[in-house]
Amino acid sequence: MAHFTRRNFLQHSALLALFLPSLAVQAADSSTAMPLQLVNQWRLSADGWVPNNPALPVMHFRTTQPETTAGGLIKAGWTQQWQGKPFAYQHFHSSTHVIFVVAVGNGQLQIGGDNGEVVPARVGDVIFLPAGTGQRLLQSSHDFSVLACYPEGNNWDVCRSAINAETLQRASNQKLENRTRRFFNRSGTVI
């Protein structure tokens, strides 16, 4: 894990302040925001061939309403592109961020590469992985399933080895600002 300074804390707290309310977008037919609780957030430096994303933190939330969370993400400009078990081999996406919403069962994800954090995931967990972040499923219940959501218009790739400088730059250039503005604009909040 990367060294976490006061400056990093302030930067990531600001990102969290933008990101957390954005996930709490109210559904058009709902009068209450979904409850989301931050479990953990951390930054990662490169781990061997896995670049990770030192500019954005991995964020792990918990909710009691995974279906509402996924629906809120979709209404806010993210698309659910698949549902099932994540890959059991180490990989990352260089072209997009991903948010996993655990819909069924429980499992253990390794995030950040072969030396990365082992994260227990259960129904209701919401995990934001910035572009370039290593990920793999270590073990799970037979029914474990996540909803994988990506920013609208982004397609995911699967990188299983070191990448060239151009692809690495693309991963590090992935931003959240436009997506965050979409969340706020759709919820009626002006940034």
ABEGO torsion letter per residue (X at the ends): XBBBBAAAAAAAAAAAAAAAAAAABBBAABABBBBBBBABBBBBBBBEABAEBAABBBBBBBBABAAAAAAAAAAAGBBBABBEBBBABBBBBAABBBBBBBABEBBBBBBGEAABBBBBBBBGBBBBBBBGBBBBBABBBAABBBBBBBBBGBBBBBBABBBBAAAAAAAAABBAAAAAAAAAAAAGBBX
